[in-house]
């Protein structure tokens, strides 16, 4: 994602997203649960 954003930024193009994309990303971030324990990282999908 960083590479895509950087490429578009260098060309001077404005990247537009749809409301469906924003809702998908918000929903995904709400259902993702990350637990860190010592040197371990556990990622759970809560759907």
C-alpha positions in Angstrom: 0.0 0.0 0.0 2.9 2.4 0.8 4.3 1.9 -2.7 1.0 2.5 -4.4 0.5 5.7 -2.3 4.0 6.9 -3.0 3.7 6.3 -6.7 0.5 8.3 -6.9 1.9 11.1 -4.8 4.9 11.5 -7.0 2.7 11.8 -10.1 0.5 14.4 -8.4 -2.7 12.4 -8.8 -5.4 12.5 -6.1 -6.5 9.1 -5.0 -10.2 8.8 -4.3 -11.9 6.0 -2.4 -15.5 5.0 -2.4 -17.6 4.9 0.7 -17.8 1.1 0.4 -14.0 0.8 0.7 -13.9 3.1 3.8 -16.7 1.0 5.4 -14.9 -2.2 4.6 -11.6 -1.0 6.2 -13.4 0.3 9.3 -15.3 -2.9 9.7 -12.1 -4.9 9.3 -10.3 -2.8 11.8 -13.1 -3.3 14.3 -13.1 -7.1 14.0 -9.3 -7.5 14.1 -8.0 -8.2 17.6 -4.2 -8.3 18.3 -2.7 -9.7 21.6 1.0 -9.4 22.4 2.5 -11.7 24.9 6.2 -11.5 25.6 7.8 -12.1 22.1 4.6 -13.4 20.5 1.9 -11.6 18.6 -1.5 -13.2 18.2 -4.0 -11.9 15.6 -7.6 -13.0 15.8 -10.5 -12.3 13.5 -13.6 -11.8 15.6 -16.3 -12.4 12.9 
